[in-house]
Amino acid sequence: MDARSDVNRGEFTWKISYFNEQDATKLYSEGFTVSGCKWRIVVFPKGSNPDHLSLYLDVPDSATLPNGWTRNTKFSLSVIDQINDVRSITNETQHDFTAREIDWGFSRFIRLTELRNLTGGYLANDTLVVKAEVCVLRVTPPVNIQPARPTDMFDSYFTGLEEFVNAADTNGVSVGSTSCHQDGALTAELPSLEEVEKAKQSLKECLSDLFKLNMKERLFEALSTLSSARIRLSSEQQIAIETFRANFNDFTSDFLTFEQDNAEFELHKLQRDERFSAMKKCQETHILYKQLMEDLVKKEEEHKRKTEEVKFRREKLLSDWEILLVESEEAKSGFKDEQKKVAEAEEKKRIAEERMSRSTNAWSNLKAQFG
């Protein structure tokens, strides 16, 4: 990696090795500074927009910036063709970065199929090269050149984290989702008396447990046979059979969809709770670290002769704190993702329950006739 910056303009090149082996949803580059402002590149290896590589420019220290901060910035992002630079792709834009919009870029930068095309040089030796050129036009308020206290960044971040934890502990999110079903057609020839009796027996067995391995096929065959029969069946039985048969795929699919969606909902709910627990643990550890820092400051004032020893411990604590900051951000990000997934799964579960209710009524009617 290399970086170059002047007063208001700078560039940064990022090489991502073993790109196709990356499992993370998004990758962050190291930070770089242009015009006194910190920046980093964000890459979605599998795309934030399906089938496309996504690239963004991000403000990594947004949590520590003063209220009302803005950065009017003109920038470009490039994917470098390492075989033929002429084929390199560059997109340019201008954006006001704020606390509400800390990143900006391109969700459909290049199709993943084109990126991985072996005839091109975008992934030479499975390495992706991304370049950012940044020109900072205006910064509000002006960048403070005075060094901040080591704890300022942590206090600012964890104050926001505490608010997020409290909000997440009491509030939920609801989002919409889509569902689909398939239609089927059932046909049968006119059955014999023996076939009708056999179909009735098969139907009774199916009604005991619809979703055993072979029950669905047996139920299908029994309904097909009985729907063609006009003997030894009451009108109520014929109606029950035709009702279930006419919506066979929908009804059976409803039960299966509900089971799948309910399992997905429970999984995401469990994962969300685990993320939330990790996030709260980070917050509790922050309070402990903050107290430790205050104790160290007091010792610095009381024991001037032990300055070197205290300085070493302080640097170690700040290093651990940096790691905690990264872990808590990952936990927070993971929690947000799982919270959305839980909401989506919950909505899918609700839809499946509604569909299952209709299927259950039809099934109960059928079971009442033959059970």
C-alpha positions as YAML, in Angstrom:
chain: A
units: angstrom
residues:
- id: 1
  name: MET
  ca: [0.00, 0.00, 0.00]
- id: 2
  name: ASP
  ca: [1.14, 3.52, -0.63]
- id: 3
  name: ALA
  ca: [-0.36, 6.91, 0.14]
- id: 4
  name: ARG
  ca: [0.41, 10.46, -0.96]
- id: 5
  name: SER
  ca: [-1.24, 13.67, 0.20]
- id: 6
  name: ASP
  ca: [-0.75, 17.42, -0.16]
- id: 7
  name: VAL
  ca: [-2.78, 20.30, 1.28]
- id: 8
  name: ASN
  ca: [-6.22, 19.47, -0.12]
- id: 9
  name: ARG
  ca: [-5.64, 16.54, -2.46]
- id: 10
  name: GLY
  ca: [-4.29, 13.04, -2.00]
- id: 11
  name: GLU
  ca: [-4.44, 9.50, -3.27]
- id: 12
  name: PHE
  ca: [-4.28, 6.04, -1.75]
- id: 13
  name: THR
  ca: [-3.74, 2.61, -3.32]
- id: 14
  name: TRP
  ca: [-4.95, -0.58, -1.64]
- id: 15
  name: LYS
  ca: [-4.00, -4.12, -2.67]
- id: 16
  name: ILE
  ca: [-6.27, -6.94, -1.46]
- id: 17
  name: SER
  ca: [-4.58, -10.34, -1.75]
- id: 18
  name: TYR
  ca: [-6.50, -13.64, -1.92]
- id: 19
  name: PHE
  ca: [-9.59, -11.69, -2.93]
- id: 20
  name: ASN
  ca: [-11.73, -14.70, -3.92]
- id: 21
  name: GLU
  ca: [-11.05, -16.31, -0.55]
- id: 22
  name: GLN
  ca: [-12.50, -13.37, 1.40]
- id: 23
  name: ASP
  ca: [-15.54, -14.42, 3.45]
- id: 24
  name: ALA
  ca: [-16.34, -11.02, 5.01]
- id: 25
  name: THR
  ca: [-19.33, -9.06, 3.77]
- id: 26
  name: LYS
  ca: [-17.21, -5.92, 3.57]
- id: 27
  name: LEU
  ca: [-13.53, -5.06, 3.89]
- id: 28
  name: TYR
  ca: [-11.93, -1.86, 5.21]
- id: 29
  name: SER
  ca: [-8.62, -0.43, 4.07]
- id: 30
  name: GLU
  ca: [-6.12, 1.19, 6.40]
- id: 31
  name: GLY
  ca: [-6.89, 4.84, 7.10]
- id: 32
  name: PHE
  ca: [-5.20, 7.65, 5.19]
- id: 33
  name: THR
  ca: [-5.26, 11.41, 5.65]
- id: 34
  name: VAL
  ca: [-6.07, 14.15, 3.13]
- id: 35
  name: SER
  ca: [-6.31, 17.82, 4.16]
- id: 36
  name: GLY
  ca: [-6.17, 16.83, 7.83]
- id: 37
  name: CYS
  ca: [-9.19, 14.50, 7.41]
- id: 38
  name: LYS
  ca: [-9.09, 10.74, 7.88]
- id: 39
  name: TRP
  ca: [-10.49, 8.44, 5.17]
- id: 40
  name: ARG
  ca: [-10.64, 4.78, 4.24]
- id: 41
  name: ILE
  ca: [-11.96, 2.64, 1.39]
- id: 42
  name: VAL
  ca: [-14.78, 0.12, 1.89]
- id: 43
  name: VAL
  ca: [-15.14, -2.86, -0.47]
- id: 44
  name: PHE
  ca: [-18.06, -5.28, -0.62]
- id: 45
  name: PRO
  ca: [-16.39, -8.35, -2.22]
- id: 46
  name: LYS
  ca: [-19.75, -9.93, -3.01]
- id: 47
  name: GLY
  ca: [-21.48, -6.64, -3.66]
- id: 48
  name: SER
  ca: [-24.01, -4.58, -1.69]
- id: 49
  name: ASN
  ca: [-25.91, -4.65, -4.98]
- id: 50
  name: PRO
  ca: [-26.35, -8.21, -6.32]
- id: 51
  name: ASP
  ca: [-23.86, -9.36, -8.97]
- id: 52
  name: HIS
  ca: [-21.73, -6.20, -8.71]
- id: 53
  name: LEU
  ca: [-18.61, -5.21, -6.79]
- id: 54
  name: SER
  ca: [-19.39, -2.22, -4.54]
- id: 55
  name: LEU
  ca: [-16.87, 0.49, -3.56]
- id: 56
  name: TYR
  ca: [-17.25, 3.36, -1.09]
- id: 57
  name: LEU
  ca: [-15.21, 6.12, 0.54]
- id: 58
  name: ASP
  ca: [-15.74, 6.20, 4.32]
- id: 59
  name: VAL
  ca: [-15.00, 8.51, 7.29]
- id: 60
  name: PRO
  ca: [-13.50, 6.13, 9.90]
- id: 61
  name: ASP
  ca: [-13.41, 8.57, 12.84]
- id: 62
  name: SER
  ca: [-16.95, 9.94, 12.47]
- id: 63
  name: ALA
  ca: [-17.84, 9.02, 16.07]
- id: 64
  name: THR
  ca: [-15.18, 11.38, 17.43]
- id: 65
  name: LEU
  ca: [-15.92, 14.41, 15.21]
- id: 66
  name: PRO
  ca: [-17.74, 17.47, 16.66]
- id: 67
  name: ASN
  ca: [-21.48, 17.91, 16.18]
- id: 68
  name: GLY
  ca: [-22.47, 19.42, 12.84]
- id: 69
  name: TRP
  ca: [-19.30, 18.38, 11.03]
- id: 70
  name: THR
  ca: [-19.32, 18.26, 7.21]
- id: 71
  name: ARG
  ca: [-16.77, 17.49, 4.51]
- id: 72
  name: ASN
  ca: [-17.55, 18.59, 0.97]
- id: 73
  name: THR
  ca: [-15.36, 16.25, -1.05]
- id: 74
  name: LYS
  ca: [-14.75, 15.40, -4.68]
- id: 75
  name: PHE
  ca: [-13.28, 11.93, -5.14]
- id: 76
  name: SER
  ca: [-12.82, 9.04, -7.52]
- id: 77
  name: LEU
  ca: [-12.49, 5.30, -6.98]
- id: 78
  name: SER
  ca: [-10.73, 3.00, -9.43]
- id: 79
  name: VAL
  ca: [-10.32, -0.72, -10.00]
- id: 80
  name: ILE
  ca: [-6.94, -1.19, -11.65]
- id: 81
  name: ASP
  ca: [-6.38, -3.58, -14.55]
- id: 82
  name: GLN
  ca: [-2.95, -4.92, -13.63]
- id: 83
  name: ILE
  ca: [-2.26, -6.20, -17.15]
- id: 84
  name: ASN
  ca: [-3.50, -3.29, -19.24]
- id: 85
  name: ASP
  ca: [-3.91, -0.04, -17.31]
- id: 86
  name: VAL
  ca: [-6.03, 1.39, -20.15]
- id: 87
  name: ARG
  ca: [-8.81, -0.98, -19.13]
- id: 88
  name: SER
  ca: [-8.81, 0.29, -15.55]
- id: 89
  name: ILE
  ca: [-12.26, 1.51, -14.41]
- id: 90
  name: THR
  ca: [-12.71, 4.85, -12.62]
- id: 91
  name: ASN
  ca: [-15.88, 6.44, -11.25]
- id: 92
  name: GLU
  ca: [-15.93, 9.99, -9.90]
- id: 93
  name: THR
  ca: [-18.44, 11.86, -7.73]
- id: 94
  name: GLN
  ca: [-18.82, 14.70, -5.22]
- id: 95
  name: HIS
  ca: [-20.53, 14.39, -1.84]
- id: 96
  name: ASP
  ca: [-21.12, 16.18, 1.47]
- id: 97
  name: PHE
  ca: [-20.02, 13.71, 4.15]
- id: 98
  name: THR
  ca: [-21.94, 14.21, 7.41]
- id: 99
  name: ALA
  ca: [-22.77, 12.29, 10.59]
- id: 100
  name: ARG
  ca: [-25.81, 10.88, 8.76]
- id: 101
  name: GLU
  ca: [-23.89, 9.95, 5.59]
- id: 102
  name: ILE
  ca: [-20.39, 8.87, 6.61]
- id: 103
  name: ASP
  ca: [-19.78, 6.88, 3.44]
- id: 104
  name: TRP
  ca: [-20.52, 7.37, -0.26]
- id: 105
  name: GLY
  ca: [-19.69, 5.51, -3.41]
- id: 106
  name: PHE
  ca: [-20.87, 3.08, -6.04]
- id: 107
  name: SER
  ca: [-23.00, -0.02, -5.40]
- id: 108
  name: ARG
  ca: [-22.74, -1.19, -9.05]
- id: 109
  name: PHE
  ca: [-19.09, -0.47, -9.76]
- id: 110
  name: ILE
  ca: [-18.32, -3.50, -11.93]
- id: 111
  name: ARG
  ca: [-20.08, -6.80, -12.58]
- id: 112
  name: LEU
  ca: [-18.56, -9.66, -10.61]
- id: 113
  name: THR
  ca: [-18.48, -11.79, -13.78]
- id: 114
  name: GLU
  ca: [-16.41, -9.14, -15.54]
- id: 115
  name: LEU
  ca: [-14.18, -8.70, -12.49]
- id: 116
  name: ARG
  ca: [-13.39, -12.42, -12.42]
- id: 117
  name: ASN
  ca: [-12.95, -12.79, -16.17]
- id: 118
  name: LEU
  ca: [-9.65, -14.61, -16.65]
- id: 119
  name: THR
  ca: [-8.85, -12.61, -19.81]
- id: 120
  name: GLY
  ca: [-8.77, -9.38, -17.80]
- id: 121
  name: GLY
  ca: [-6.27, -8.16, -15.25]
- id: 122
  name: TYR
  ca: [-8.59, -7.01, -12.47]
- id: 123
  name: LEU
  ca: [-7.76, -10.03, -10.30]
- id: 124
  name: ALA
  ca: [-4.21, -10.85, -11.37]
- id: 125
  name: ASN
  ca: [-2.85, -13.47, -8.98]
- id: 126
  name: ASP
  ca: [-6.15, -13.21, -7.09]
- id: 127
  name: THR
  ca: [-5.22, -9.66, -6.04]
- id: 128
  name: LEU
  ca: [-7.57, -6.68, -6.37]
- id: 129
  name: VAL
  ca: [-6.02, -3.21, -6.61]
- id: 130
  name: VAL
  ca: [-8.25, -0.28, -5.66]
- id: 131
  name: LYS
  ca: [-7.23, 3.36, -5.84]
- id: 132
  name: ALA
  ca: [-8.85, 6.42, -4.26]
- id: 133
  name: GLU
  ca: [-8.15, 10.02, -5.28]
- id: 134
  name: VAL
  ca: [-9.60, 12.54, -2.83]
- id: 135
  name: CYS
  ca: [-9.91, 16.32, -3.00]
- id: 136
  name: VAL
  ca: [-11.34, 17.99, 0.12]
- id: 137
  name: LEU
  ca: [-13.12, 21.20, -0.95]
- id: 138
  name: ARG
  ca: [-14.54, 22.39, 2.38]
- id: 139
  name: VAL
  ca: [-14.45, 21.19, 6.00]
- id: 140
  name: THR
  ca: [-16.79, 22.37, 8.76]
- id: 141
  name: PRO
  ca: [-15.65, 23.03, 11.42]
- id: 142
  name: PRO
  ca: [-11.98, 23.42, 10.43]
- id: 143
  name: VAL
  ca: [-9.76, 20.51, 11.41]
- id: 144
  name: ASN
  ca: [-8.36, 20.99, 14.91]
- id: 145
  name: ILE
  ca: [-4.62, 20.59, 14.72]
- id: 146
  name: GLN
  ca: [-4.25, 20.33, 18.51]
- id: 147
  name: PRO
  ca: [-3.76, 16.73, 19.66]
- id: 148
  name: ALA
  ca: [-6.75, 15.27, 21.44]
- id: 149
  name: ARG
  ca: [-6.55, 13.46, 24.74]
- id: 150
  name: PRO
  ca: [-6.12, 9.67, 24.28]
- id: 151
  name: THR
  ca: [-9.43, 8.95, 25.97]
- id: 152
  name: ASP
  ca: [-11.51, 11.46, 23.98]
- id: 153
  name: MET
  ca: [-12.13, 9.05, 21.10]
- id: 154
  name: PHE
  ca: [-13.15, 6.22, 23.40]
- id: 155
  name: ASP
  ca: [-15.46, 8.32, 25.55]
- id: 156
  name: SER
  ca: [-17.17, 9.77, 22.48]
- id: 157
  name: TYR
  ca: [-17.60, 6.36, 20.86]
- id: 158
  name: PHE
  ca: [-18.91, 4.59, 23.95]
- id: 159
  name: THR
  ca: [-21.30, 7.38, 24.79]
- id: 160
  name: GLY
  ca: [-22.94, 6.73, 21.43]
- id: 161
  name: LEU
  ca: [-22.68, 2.97, 22.00]
- id: 162
  name: GLU
  ca: [-24.42, 3.27, 25.35]
- id: 163
  name: GLU
  ca: [-27.33, 5.11, 23.72]
- id: 164
  name: PHE
  ca: [-27.48, 2.44, 21.01]
- id: 165
  name: VAL
  ca: [-27.48, -0.39, 23.59]
- id: 166
  name: ASN
  ca: [-30.28, 1.25, 25.56]
- id: 167
  name: ALA
  ca: [-32.34, 1.83, 22.42]
- id: 168
  name: ALA
  ca: [-31.78, -1.72, 21.19]
- id: 169
  name: ASP
  ca: [-32.74, -3.08, 24.60]
- id: 170
  name: THR
  ca: [-36.20, -1.49, 24.43]
- id: 171
  name: ASN
  ca: [-37.11, -1.08, 20.78]
- id: 172
  name: GLY
  ca: [-37.69, -3.35, 17.78]
- id: 173
  name: VAL
  ca: [-37.56, -2.92, 14.03]
- id: 174
  name: SER
  ca: [-40.15, -4.15, 11.56]
- id: 175
  name: VAL
  ca: [-39.50, -4.47, 7.83]
- id: 176
  name: GLY
  ca: [-41.43, -5.94, 4.93]
- id: 177
  name: SER
  ca: [-40.66, -9.09, 3.03]
- id: 178
  name: THR
  ca: [-41.93, -11.01, 0.05]
- id: 179
  name: SER
  ca: [-43.17, -14.56, -0.34]
- id: 180
  name: CYS
  ca: [-44.03, -16.80, -3.25]
- id: 181
  name: HIS
  ca: [-45.86, -20.06, -3.97]
- id: 182
  name: GLN
  ca: [-46.26, -22.43, -6.86]
- id: 183
  name: ASP
  ca: [-49.39, -23.85, -8.46]
- id: 184
  name: GLY
  ca: [-49.89, -27.43, -9.47]
- id: 185
  name: ALA
  ca: [-52.34, -29.40, -11.56]
- id: 186
  name: LEU
  ca: [-53.73, -32.75, -10.44]
- id: 187
  name: THR
  ca: [-55.28, -35.20, -12.87]
- id: 188
  name: ALA
  ca: [-56.61, -38.74, -12.56]
- id: 189
  name: GLU
  ca: [-58.49, -41.31, -14.55]
- id: 190
  name: LEU
  ca: [-61.77, -42.84, -13.41]
- id: 191
  name: PRO
  ca: [-60.80, -45.30, -10.61]
- id: 192
  name: SER
  ca: [-62.21, -48.74, -9.82]
- id: 193
  name: LEU
  ca: [-63.93, -49.65, -6.54]
- id: 194
  name: GLU
  ca: [-60.77, -51.33, -5.35]
- id: 195
  name: GLU
  ca: [-58.72, -48.25, -6.16]
- id: 196
  name: VAL
  ca: [-61.19, -46.02, -4.34]
- id: 197
  name: GLU
  ca: [-60.99, -48.14, -1.16]
- id: 198
  name: LYS
  ca: [-57.23, -48.22, -1.38]
- id: 199
  name: ALA
  ca: [-57.13, -44.45, -1.83]
- id: 200
  name: LYS
  ca: [-59.37, -43.95, 1.21]
- id: 201
  name: GLN
  ca: [-57.07, -46.05, 3.36]
- id: 202
  name: SER
  ca: [-54.02, -44.20, 2.07]
- id: 203
  name: LEU
  ca: [-55.72, -40.87, 2.76]
- id: 204
  name: LYS
  ca: [-56.42, -41.85, 6.38]
- id: 205
  name: GLU
  ca: [-52.79, -42.79, 6.89]
- id: 206
  name: CYS
  ca: [-51.60, -39.52, 5.36]
- id: 207
  name: LEU
  ca: [-53.85, -37.48, 7.62]
- id: 208
  name: SER
  ca: [-52.06, -38.87, 10.66]
- id: 209
  name: ASP
  ca: [-48.82, -37.16, 9.65]
- id: 210
  name: LEU
  ca: [-48.73, -35.21, 6.41]
- id: 211
  name: PHE
  ca: [-45.01, -34.51, 6.34]
- id: 212
  name: LYS
  ca: [-43.41, -37.89, 6.75]
- id: 213
  name: LEU
  ca: [-41.05, -38.62, 3.89]
- id: 214
  name: ASN
  ca: [-43.49, -40.36, 1.59]
- id: 215
  name: MET
  ca: [-46.80, -38.96, 2.87]
- id: 216
  name: LYS
  ca: [-47.02, -36.03, 0.49]
- id: 217
  name: GLU
  ca: [-46.80, -38.23, -2.60]
- id: 218
  name: ARG
  ca: [-49.28, -40.73, -1.17]
- id: 219
  name: LEU
  ca: [-51.68, -37.91, -0.30]
- id: 220
  name: PHE
  ca: [-51.36, -36.57, -3.84]
- id: 221
  name: GLU
  ca: [-52.16, -39.95, -5.35]
- id: 222
  name: ALA
  ca: [-55.07, -40.59, -2.98]
- id: 223
  name: LEU
  ca: [-56.66, -37.21, -3.69]
- id: 224
  name: SER
  ca: [-56.22, -37.73, -7.42]
- id: 225
  name: THR
  ca: [-57.94, -41.08, -7.24]
- id: 226
  name: LEU
  ca: [-60.81, -39.98, -5.00]
- id: 227
  name: SER
  ca: [-61.40, -36.75, -6.93]
- id: 228
  name: SER
  ca: [-62.31, -38.85, -9.95]
- id: 229
  name: ALA
  ca: [-64.58, -41.19, -7.99]
- id: 230
  name: ARG
  ca: [-68.33, -40.69, -7.93]
- id: 231
  name: ILE
  ca: [-69.19, -43.76, -5.86]
- id: 232
  name: ARG
  ca: [-69.08, -44.46, -2.12]
- id: 233
  name: LEU
  ca: [-68.34, -40.80, -1.39]
- id: 234
  name: SER
  ca: [-70.72, -38.33, 0.21]
- id: 235
  name: SER
  ca: [-71.13, -34.85, -1.23]
- id: 236
  name: GLU
  ca: [-69.34, -33.43, 1.83]
- id: 237
  name: GLN
  ca: [-66.41, -35.77, 1.23]
- id: 238
  name: GLN
  ca: [-66.24, -34.80, -2.42]
- id: 239
  name: ILE
  ca: [-66.23, -31.10, -1.50]
- id: 240
  name: ALA
  ca: [-63.47, -31.60, 1.08]
- id: 241
  name: ILE
  ca: [-61.37, -33.53, -1.43]
- id: 242
  name: GLU
  ca: [-61.82, -31.01, -4.23]
- id: 243
  name: THR
  ca: [-61.09, -28.08, -1.91]
- id: 244
  name: PHE
  ca: [-57.80, -29.53, -0.74]
- id: 245
  name: ARG
  ca: [-56.90, -30.94, -4.15]
- id: 246
  name: ALA
  ca: [-57.49, -27.63, -5.94]
- id: 247
  name: ASN
  ca: [-54.95, -25.94, -3.67]
- id: 248
  name: PHE
  ca: [-52.72, -28.94, -2.97]
- id: 249
  name: ASN
  ca: [-49.36, -27.28, -3.72]
- id: 250
  name: ASP
  ca: [-50.30, -24.11, -1.86]
- id: 251
  name: PHE
  ca: [-51.55, -25.93, 1.23]
- id: 252
  name: THR
  ca: [-48.63, -28.33, 1.56]
- id: 253
  name: SER
  ca: [-46.20, -25.57, 0.71]
- id: 254
  name: ASP
  ca: [-47.73, -23.37, 3.40]
- id: 255
  name: PHE
  ca: [-46.94, -25.91, 6.10]
- id: 256
  name: LEU
  ca: [-43.39, -26.40, 4.88]
- id: 257
  name: THR
  ca: [-42.79, -22.67, 4.43]
- id: 258
  name: PHE
  ca: [-43.98, -21.99, 7.94]
- id: 259
  name: GLU
  ca: [-41.62, -24.57, 9.40]
- id: 260
  name: GLN
  ca: [-38.67, -23.17, 7.43]
- id: 261
  name: ASP
  ca: [-39.46, -19.53, 8.15]
- id: 262
  name: ASN
  ca: [-40.05, -20.23, 11.82]
- id: 263
  name: ALA
  ca: [-36.69, -22.00, 12.06]
- id: 264
  name: GLU
  ca: [-34.98, -19.10, 10.28]
- id: 265
  name: PHE
  ca: [-36.67, -16.62, 12.60]
- id: 266
  name: GLU
  ca: [-35.53, -18.49, 15.71]
- id: 267
  name: LEU
  ca: [-31.96, -18.74, 14.34]
- id: 268
  name: HIS
  ca: [-31.66, -15.04, 13.59]
- id: 269
  name: LYS
  ca: [-33.27, -14.16, 16.89]
- id: 270
  name: LEU
  ca: [-30.68, -16.27, 18.70]
- id: 271
  name: GLN
  ca: [-27.83, -14.71, 16.72]
- id: 272
  name: ARG
  ca: [-29.17, -11.22, 17.38]
- id: 273
  name: ASP
  ca: [-29.31, -11.92, 21.11]
- id: 274
  name: GLU
  ca: [-25.73, -13.18, 21.04]
- id: 275
  name: ARG
  ca: [-24.58, -10.01, 19.25]
- id: 276
  name: PHE
  ca: [-26.48, -7.89, 21.73]
- id: 277
  name: SER
  ca: [-24.88, -9.71, 24.64]
- id: 278
  name: ALA
  ca: [-21.42, -9.10, 23.14]
- id: 279
  name: MET
  ca: [-22.24, -5.43, 22.63]
- id: 280
  name: LYS
  ca: [-23.38, -4.98, 26.24]
- id: 281
  name: LYS
  ca: [-20.28, -6.79, 27.46]
- id: 282
  name: CYS
  ca: [-18.12, -4.33, 25.51]
- id: 283
  name: GLN
  ca: [-19.99, -1.45, 27.12]
- id: 284
  name: GLU
  ca: [-19.41, -2.89, 30.59]
- id: 285
  name: THR
  ca: [-15.74, -3.41, 29.81]
- id: 286
  name: HIS
  ca: [-15.53, 0.19, 28.64]
- id: 287
  name: ILE
  ca: [-16.73, 1.40, 32.04]
- id: 288
  name: LEU
  ca: [-14.07, -0.74, 33.66]
- id: 289
  name: TYR
  ca: [-11.39, 0.60, 31.32]
- id: 290
  name: LYS
  ca: [-12.51, 4.16, 31.96]
- id: 291
  name: GLN
  ca: [-12.16, 3.66, 35.71]
- id: 292
  name: LEU
  ca: [-8.75, 2.10, 35.20]
- id: 293
  name: MET
  ca: [-7.70, 5.09, 33.14]
- id: 294
  name: GLU
  ca: [-8.83, 7.51, 35.85]
- id: 295
  name: ASP
  ca: [-6.89, 5.52, 38.44]
- id: 296
  name: LEU
  ca: [-3.77, 5.67, 36.29]
- id: 297
  name: VAL
  ca: [-4.08, 9.43, 35.89]
- id: 298
  name: LYS
  ca: [-4.23, 9.80, 39.67]
- id: 299
  name: LYS
  ca: [-1.17, 7.66, 40.06]
- id: 300
  name: GLU
  ca: [0.66, 9.82, 37.54]
- id: 301
  name: GLU
  ca: [-0.01, 12.88, 39.69]
- id: 302
  name: GLU
  ca: [0.93, 11.13, 42.95]
- id: 303
  name: HIS
  ca: [4.00, 9.25, 41.76]
- id: 304
  name: LYS
  ca: [6.03, 11.39, 39.39]
- id: 305
  name: ARG
  ca: [9.06, 9.21, 39.90]
- id: 306
  name: LYS
  ca: [7.23, 6.23, 38.38]
- id: 307
  name: THR
  ca: [6.35, 8.02, 35.16]
- id: 308
  name: GLU
  ca: [8.00, 5.50, 32.86]
- id: 309
  name: GLU
  ca: [6.26, 2.53, 34.42]
- id: 310
  name: VAL
  ca: [2.86, 4.22, 34.35]
- id: 311
  name: LYS
  ca: [3.44, 5.32, 30.74]
- id: 312
  name: PHE
  ca: [4.06, 1.72, 29.68]
- id: 313
  name: ARG
  ca: [0.88, 0.51, 31.36]
- id: 314
  name: ARG
  ca: [-1.07, 3.36, 29.84]
- id: 315
  name: GLU
  ca: [0.07, 2.55, 26.33]
- id: 316
  name: LYS
  ca: [-0.82, -1.12, 26.87]
- id: 317
  name: LEU
  ca: [-4.27, -0.16, 28.08]
- id: 318
  name: LEU
  ca: [-4.84, 2.13, 25.08]
- id: 319
  name: SER
  ca: [-3.80, -0.68, 22.77]
- id: 320
  name: ASP
  ca: [-6.31, -3.03, 24.38]
- id: 321
  name: TRP
  ca: [-8.87, -0.27, 24.19]
- id: 322
  name: GLU
  ca: [-8.32, 0.04, 20.45]
- id: 323
  name: ILE
  ca: [-8.96, -3.69, 20.10]
- id: 324
  name: LEU
  ca: [-12.11, -3.34, 22.18]
- id: 325
  name: LEU
  ca: [-13.27, -0.50, 19.94]
- id: 326
  name: VAL
  ca: [-12.93, -2.73, 16.87]
- id: 327
  name: GLU
  ca: [-14.65, -5.65, 18.58]
- id: 328
  name: SER
  ca: [-17.53, -3.50, 19.77]
- id: 329
  name: GLU
  ca: [-18.00, -2.00, 16.31]
- id: 330
  name: GLU
  ca: [-18.11, -5.50, 14.82]
- id: 331
  name: ALA
  ca: [-20.61, -6.55, 17.47]
- id: 332
  name: LYS
  ca: [-22.69, -3.45, 16.80]
- id: 333
  name: SER
  ca: [-22.61, -4.00, 13.04]
- id: 334
  name: GLY
  ca: [-23.43, -7.67, 13.45]
- id: 335
  name: PHE
  ca: [-26.27, -6.85, 15.78]
- id: 336
  name: LYS
  ca: [-27.78, -4.42, 13.29]
- id: 337
  name: ASP
  ca: [-27.57, -7.03, 10.54]
- id: 338
  name: GLU
  ca: [-29.12, -9.73, 12.68]
- id: 339
  name: GLN
  ca: [-31.78, -7.32, 13.95]
- id: 340
  name: LYS
  ca: [-32.85, -6.68, 10.38]
- id: 341
  name: LYS
  ca: [-32.79, -10.38, 9.60]
- id: 342
  name: VAL
  ca: [-34.89, -11.13, 12.67]
- id: 343
  name: ALA
  ca: [-37.45, -8.57, 11.56]
- id: 344
  name: GLU
  ca: [-37.51, -9.99, 8.04]
- id: 345
  name: ALA
  ca: [-37.79, -13.53, 9.35]
- id: 346
  name: GLU
  ca: [-40.52, -12.49, 11.77]
- id: 347
  name: GLU
  ca: [-42.53, -10.96, 8.93]
- id: 348
  name: LYS
  ca: [-42.06, -14.09, 6.83]
- id: 349
  name: LYS
  ca: [-43.17, -16.17, 9.79]
- id: 350
  name: ARG
  ca: [-46.28, -14.02, 10.19]
- id: 351
  name: ILE
  ca: [-47.19, -14.44, 6.52]
- id: 352
  name: ALA
  ca: [-46.56, -18.17, 6.75]
- id: 353
  name: GLU
  ca: [-48.82, -18.39, 9.82]
- id: 354
  name: GLU
  ca: [-51.62, -16.65, 7.95]
- id: 355
  name: ARG
  ca: [-51.25, -18.98, 4.99]
- id: 356
  name: MET
  ca: [-51.01, -22.01, 7.26]
- id: 357
  name: SER
  ca: [-54.26, -21.07, 8.97]
- id: 358
  name: ARG
  ca: [-56.12, -21.38, 5.67]
- id: 359
  name: SER
  ca: [-54.44, -24.69, 4.94]
- id: 360
  name: THR
  ca: [-55.15, -26.00, 8.44]
- id: 361
  name: ASN
  ca: [-58.87, -25.36, 8.04]
- id: 362
  name: ALA
  ca: [-58.99, -27.27, 4.78]
- id: 363
  name: TRP
  ca: [-56.91, -30.07, 6.25]
- id: 364
  name: SER
  ca: [-59.08, -30.27, 9.39]
- id: 365
  name: ASN
  ca: [-62.19, -30.54, 7.18]
- id: 366
  name: LEU
  ca: [-60.56, -33.30, 5.19]
- id: 367
  name: LYS
  ca: [-59.46, -35.07, 8.34]
- id: 368
  name: ALA
  ca: [-62.95, -34.76, 9.80]
- id: 369
  name: GLN
  ca: [-64.28, -36.64, 6.79]
- id: 370
  name: PHE
  ca: [-61.73, -39.40, 6.76]
- id: 371
  name: GLY
  ca: [-59.82, -39.30, 10.02]
...
